[in-house]
Amino acid sequence: MLSCFKSGPGGNAIFVLREKNWLKNNFVTDHTHNMQAFGRLLQIMDDLREKCPWDRKQTMLTLKNLTVEETYELADAIMDNDPASVKEELGDIMLHLCFYAKIATENGDFTMAEAIHAQCEKLINRHPHIYGDLEVADEAEVKKNWEQLKLKEGKKSVLSGVPQSLPAMIKAYRMQDKTAQVGFEWDDMSDVWSKVKEELAEFEEAQASMSNDEREEEFGDVLFSLINYARYVKIDPETALERVNRKFKSRFEYIEAQAERPLKDMSLEEMDALWAKAKKLEKK
């Protein structure tokens, strides 16, 4: 607890000194606690790898899909604004990180310490405005400098860091954001919206005369342009769509719960009336 003792000459200085000492000591204690917890997890990972038949059998390849699943569970917890679940899912992902490092150590590839130190060095090198003498004005300059530093490190393209297996919408957003750091984007937002309307017109024309593959490509252009517009207006399209997905799910489940007979026997008008009731309940 911070001391509020400030009486006598220099009382304010005493208060500031005690506050600084409290913050310093509290940080050290918390830092030590975190290191102890991480060490405990590493020890348990050693035990599991040695003594558990399932854990001994795992490889990086067999763990891959499980890690993807855990990552999506973390994303769900974040969307649900559920700190308890976020804590649990973070723990699951940390276990997976320790698992990969343990397998790599056994294979003689690298250790957990080497992976962490490599990350620390990368962060230091890519933050010269903190660990060097570079001055930046804002977040935008930090992002641009980040991409330039990656190219100096040997990356052949600003897009080389975008995983091929990313979900398509997130991948589109990340590619657009990265190329923007080197100036590949429109200056005027009205031009971005004009591109959306242009792609919509092309898709509409494609309906009558093009093959299914060509229509699919034109539809992809529409989505790509909308994602780009979302980026300009500071909207995360993945989060926006997930919110709509959850809203749709909630409303449709309300229809299912309130329907007096099987949905296949109901008219669209009847279901739409229940949909409207679900919307009113949301507002309340």
Secondary structure by P-SEA (a helix, b strand, c coil): cccccccccaaaaaaaaaaaaaaaaaaaaaaaaaaaaaaaaaaaaaaaacccccccccccccaaaaaaaaaaaaaaaaaaccaaaaaaaaaaaaaaaaaaaaaaaaaccccaaaaaaaaaaaaaaaccccccccccccaaaaaaaaaaaaaaaccccccccccccccaaaaaaaaaaaaaaaccccccaaaaaaaaaaaaaaaaaacccccaaaaaaaaaaaaaaaaaaaaaaccaaaaaaaaaaaaaaaaaaaaaaacccccccccaaaaaaaaaaaaaaaac
